[in-house]
Amino acid sequence: MTENQGTERISRDRLVDFAARALEAAGMPRQDAAAGAPLVVEPDLNGADGHGIFRLPQYVRRIRAGGINTQPQIRVIREKAAMALVDGDNALGHLVVHRAAEAAIEKASEHGVGWAGVRNGNHAGAASTWARIPLEQGMIGLYLAVGSANHLPPWGGVDMLLSTNPLAVAIPALEEPPVILDMATTVAAYGKVKTALQRGEMMPEGWMIDREGKPLTDPRRAGEGFLLPIGGYKGYGLALIIGLLAGTLNGAAMGRDVIDFNADDVTATNTGQAVLAISPEAFGDAHGFRQQVDEVVRTMRGSARMPGVDRIRLPGEMSHAKRLDRLENGVPIPAPLLETLNVLAGELGIDGPA
């Protein structure tokens, strides 16, 4: 189905098939390509368009340049009762964080809570992808990461020492959709800047400023400025704390050590991430907890609204609606992105996604 403005709907299965063929053609073993492809496409289902198939050409470029290890030994190198440290051996980030999520769930199943940190990882798409994995087991999921390029200075500074450092939390409900918070510590994730550039769109004021503090709205000039943190100095503080927990604690890159994977296809990024799984059963009645989450959701949604507000929404509500729509009707792929994917297909000698 083709929409206005040249956007084409492509089914999830066709995108996954294309991603798997592209990763394999780039040099990944077939089994790893098949395991990684659904995780690469997962953000597209939830509306995180800057972190899904949009990133595939970048992943392929890094694989072909040697920046991603295609024969990794992803393993737990340190663990205690409720924690594990996963060394990703510079593999595709999605495979690494998936292993960490599995480890966190294993620990939480036995001890009620599980924390798995990652070192030697890579960019792994949207944060909510990883918070959702514990959710599939009826658990609460939390994900922290050091972003794969620095676009944020310390509050009041101009040196790029921090990234968007995202946070995602997924909380299961019973009848209502799960409550899922997925946020960067900047007003906009850098992926949104890149998608605006690809689509030939301008950015809203408030996303970026230049080094003199003036609004920067042209994504072509993004290198001249930096992203703004949410909540002013509070967002800077949150980015710093997440970086320390997801990066420094795991022996992963943080601050000046972060490699800009947008500009460097060869150097290992040593990206740090962390997945936390919490079992509601450890706190009592898991079914009752989910019922109470439903009640909280309905209370929020049914509360009094300000004039002009048509609906009070919950975190994750819009992404849930997009997921249902895109699973049924396909993922909307703008014409510039489809052209990029077709060019990639030609370079790899495979059929395109459409």
Backbone hydrogen bonds, N-H to C=O, Kabsch-Sander energy under -0.5 kcal/mol:
donor,donor_aa,acceptor,acceptor_aa,energy
3,E,7,T,-3.6
6,G,3,E,-0.7
7,T,4,N,-1.0
8,E,333,I,-2.4
9,R,1,M,-2.7
10,I,8,E,-0.5
10,I,331,V,-2.2
15,L,11,S,-2.0
16,V,12,R,-2.6
17,D,13,D,-2.5
18,F,14,R,-2.3
19,A,15,L,-2.7
20,A,16,V,-2.6
21,R,17,D,-2.3
22,A,18,F,-2.6
23,L,19,A,-2.6
24,E,20,A,-2.2
25,A,21,R,-2.5
26,A,22,A,-1.8
27,G,23,L,-0.7
27,G,24,E,-1.0
28,M,23,L,-2.3
33,A,29,P,-2.6
34,A,30,R,-2.6
35,A,31,Q,-1.7
36,G,32,D,-2.5
37,A,33,A,-2.2
39,L,35,A,-0.5
40,V,36,G,-1.9
41,V,37,A,-1.9
42,E,38,P,-1.4
44,D,41,V,-1.4
45,L,41,V,-0.9
45,L,42,E,-0.8
46,N,42,E,-0.9
46,N,43,P,-0.5
47,G,44,D,-0.9
48,A,43,P,-2.3
49,D,47,G,-1.7
51,H,48,A,-2.1
55,R,52,G,-2.1
56,L,53,I,-1.2
58,Q,55,R,-0.6
59,Y,55,R,-2.1
60,V,56,L,-2.8
61,R,57,P,-2.3
62,R,58,Q,-2.2
63,I,59,Y,-2.4
64,R,60,V,-2.6
65,A,61,R,-1.6
66,G,62,R,-0.7
66,G,63,I,-1.0
67,G,62,R,-2.4
67,G,265,D,-0.7
68,I,62,R,-0.9
69,N,90,N,-3.1
74,I,72,P,-0.5
75,R,87,D,-1.9
77,I,75,R,-0.6
77,I,85,L,-2.7
78,R,85,L,-1.1
80,K,83,M,-2.0
83,M,80,K,-0.7
84,A,115,W,-2.0
85,L,78,R,-2.9
86,V,84,A,-0.5
86,V,117,G,-3.2
87,D,75,R,-3.0
88,G,86,V,-0.6
88,G,119,R,-2.8
90,N,120,N,-2.2
91,A,88,G,-1.5
91,A,120,N,-0.5
93,G,123,H,-0.6
95,L,92,L,-1.0
96,V,92,L,-1.4
97,V,93,G,-2.6
98,H,94,H,-1.8
99,R,95,L,-1.5
100,A,96,V,-1.8
101,A,97,V,-2.7
102,E,98,H,-2.2
103,A,99,R,-2.1
104,A,100,A,-2.5
105,I,101,A,-2.3
106,E,102,E,-2.5
107,K,103,A,-2.2
108,A,104,A,-2.4
109,S,105,I,-2.5
110,E,106,E,-1.1
111,H,107,K,-3.1
112,G,108,A,-2.1
114,G,277,A,-2.5
115,W,82,A,-2.2
116,A,275,V,-2.8
117,G,84,A,-2.6
118,V,273,Q,-2.5
119,R,86,V,-2.4
121,G,271,T,-1.7
129,T,126,A,-0.9
130,W,127,A,-1.4
131,A,127,A,-1.2
132,R,128,S,-2.0
135,L,131,A,-0.9
136,E,132,R,-1.4
136,E,133,I,-0.6
137,Q,134,P,-1.6
138,G,135,L,-2.1
139,M,134,P,-2.4
140,I,278,I,-2.8
141,G,170,A,-2.2
142,L,276,L,-2.2
143,Y,168,A,-2.7
144,L,274,A,-2.3
145,A,166,P,-1.3
146,V,272,G,-2.5
147,G,145,A,-0.6
151,H,149,A,-0.6
151,H,162,L,-1.2
152,L,162,L,-2.3
157,G,154,P,-3.0
161,L,152,L,-1.1
161,L,159,D,-1.2
162,L,152,L,-2.3
167,L,183,M,-2.8
168,A,143,Y,-2.1
169,V,181,L,-2.4
170,A,141,G,-2.8
171,I,179,V,-2.8
174,L,290,R,-0.9
179,V,171,I,-2.2
180,I,178,P,-0.7
180,I,315,P,-1.9
181,L,169,V,-2.7
182,D,180,I,-0.5
183,M,167,L,-2.8
185,T,164,T,-3.2
187,V,228,L,-3.1
192,K,189,A,-1.2
193,V,189,A,-0.8
194,K,190,Y,-2.1
195,T,191,G,-2.4
196,A,192,K,-2.1
197,L,193,V,-2.0
198,Q,194,K,-2.3
199,R,195,T,-2.1
200,G,196,A,-0.6
200,G,197,L,-0.9
201,E,196,A,-2.8
203,M,217,T,-3.6
206,G,208,M,-0.6
207,W,204,P,-1.3
208,M,216,L,-0.6
209,I,226,F,-2.0
210,D,214,K,-2.7
211,R,224,E,-0.9
213,G,210,D,-2.1
216,L,208,M,-2.1
221,R,218,D,-2.2
222,A,219,P,-1.4
224,E,221,R,-2.4
225,G,222,A,-1.7
226,F,209,I,-2.4
227,L,151,H,-2.1
228,L,207,W,-2.1
230,I,185,T,-2.0
232,G,229,P,-1.1
234,K,231,G,-1.7
235,G,230,I,-1.0
235,G,232,G,-0.7
236,Y,232,G,-1.4
237,G,233,Y,-2.2
238,L,234,K,-2.3
239,A,235,G,-2.5
240,L,236,Y,-2.1
241,I,237,G,-2.3
242,I,238,L,-2.6
243,G,239,A,-2.1
244,L,240,L,-2.0
245,L,241,I,-2.2
246,A,242,I,-3.1
247,G,243,G,-2.0
248,T,243,G,-1.4
249,L,244,L,-2.5
250,N,247,G,-0.8
251,G,247,G,-0.5
251,G,248,T,-1.4
252,A,247,G,-2.9
253,A,270,N,-2.7
257,D,254,M,-1.6
258,V,255,G,-1.6
261,F,148,S,-2.5
261,F,259,I,-1.1
263,A,260,D,-1.3
264,D,260,D,-2.0
265,D,263,A,-0.5
271,T,121,G,-1.7
273,Q,118,V,-0.8
274,A,144,L,-2.3
275,V,116,A,-2.6
276,L,142,L,-3.0
277,A,114,G,-2.8
278,I,140,I,-2.3
279,S,112,G,-2.8
282,A,279,S,-1.6
283,F,280,P,-1.8
284,G,281,E,-0.9
286,A,284,G,-0.9
289,F,285,D,-2.2
290,R,286,A,-2.0
291,Q,287,H,-1.9
292,Q,288,G,-2.2
293,V,289,F,-2.1
294,D,290,R,-2.0
295,E,291,Q,-2.0
296,V,292,Q,-2.4
297,V,293,V,-2.7
298,R,294,D,-2.6
299,T,295,E,-2.2
300,M,296,V,-2.5
301,R,297,V,-2.7
302,G,298,R,-2.1
303,S,300,M,-1.2
309,V,306,M,-1.9
310,D,308,G,-0.6
313,R,311,R,-0.6
317,E,314,L,-2.4
320,H,316,G,-2.0
321,A,317,E,-1.9
322,K,318,M,-2.3
323,R,319,S,-2.3
324,L,320,H,-2.1
325,D,321,A,-2.2
326,R,322,K,-3.1
327,L,323,R,-2.3
328,E,324,L,-1.4
329,N,325,D,-3.3
330,G,326,R,-1.7
331,V,10,I,-3.4
333,I,8,E,-3.3
338,L,334,P,-2.5
339,E,335,A,-2.4
340,T,336,P,-1.9
341,L,337,L,-2.6
342,N,338,L,-2.2
343,V,339,E,-2.3
344,L,340,T,-2.3
345,A,341,L,-2.4
346,G,342,N,-2.2
347,E,343,V,-2.2
348,L,344,L,-2.0
349,G,345,A,-1.1
350,I,345,A,-2.4
